[in-house]
Amino acid sequence: MTLTDEPTLGALEERARQRTGAFGEHALIVCDSLVRIYQSEGVEVQALQGLDLLVEEGELVAIVGASGSGKSTLLSVLSGLDVPTAGRVRVGPWDLMSMTGAQRVAYRRSMVGFVWQQTARNVVPYLSGTENVAFPLALAGVRRKERDRRAAELLDVLGVGYCADRRPSQMSGGEQQRVAIAVALANSPQVLFADEPTGELDSATSHDVLEGLRTVNRELGTTVVVVTHDPGVSEHVQRTVAIRDGRTSSEVIRRTQTREDGSEHVVAEELAVLDRSGRVQLPREYRDALQLVGRVRLALEESHVSLWPDRPAPTAEPARRFGRHSAPSEETGR
């Protein structure tokens, strides 16, 4: 091969993309090294610190985390209410990093629906249930007959068809939230985002609202992403993603398995998340139990990676055999 025949850097990058595929190319929601930085009273606050997340079309996902973990910031970015600082974020065909103000309005009207924690923010107090659901359809220019038909359909799916002629003051908190879900679904969005939808409700009413989200996911095919601190949400969703310090830290996956007698049961398994930069967050109880702080030792085994405190390794053979024998360093960048 002559010098002129050598591939360019761009050609090599394109070849690599074709071989491995872009991160999340088939996912509906993609967050790739997502960063959001705020300035608060002269202090820089990093709400999201290189977060990775994929959500497939048709999933029902809960995002959980302590106050200040970054989960609400993530929801604001994904819903188009906030603009990310760096990284890559896409929902369907929409690139949320490069949208104009007008495009964000179109995105929020057509691609996504949103349910707030405060019921008063979701419904208009002087409109009936049907009128609340029909209102966004009227703004979109839908004819009256079709508006009424769509409103009746959504209220029935959510089990609150009897609230069609009631105003919010005549509904319970749970009924208001289910009507709010119908309002968010009026324009047939592909994704429904819900921010602490059960935060102001008791456990029994919370169950009804979460089952409503599960119903629209199952019967309408809407992708649903719920941000919550409610531990009871886990039994209603397929996947729970935990966020800590602005990054995804773990996921709980639920699968249905069949016993020998033919009965089915759900098995939940918690997995740590290894992000695109090779970072993984160890649970606090693991770090405390082994006094893991500062530098640690790593060794690549045949089927797993060993990690232990910066003390003499329990055996040096695996480290010599596979070549990874020390903690992250400035030299290696790991």
Buried (B, 14 or more C-beta within 10 A) or exposed (E): EEEEEEEEEEEEEEEEEEEEEEBBEEBBBBBBBBBBBEEEEEEEEBBBBBBBBBBBBBBBBBBBBEEEBBBBBBBBBBBBBBBBBEBBBBBBEBEBBEBEEEBBEBBBBBBBBBBBBEBEEBBEEEBBBBBBBBBBBEEEEBEEEEBBBBBBBBBEBBBBBEBBEBBBEEBBBBBBBBBBBBBBBBBEBBBBBBBBBBBBBEEEBBBBBBEBBBBBBEEBEBBBBBBBBBEEBBEBBBBBBBBBBBBBBBBBEBEEEEEEEEEEEEEEEEEBBEBEEEBEBEBEEEBEEEEBEEEBBBBBEEEEEBBBBBEEBEEEEBBEEEEBBBBEEEEEEE
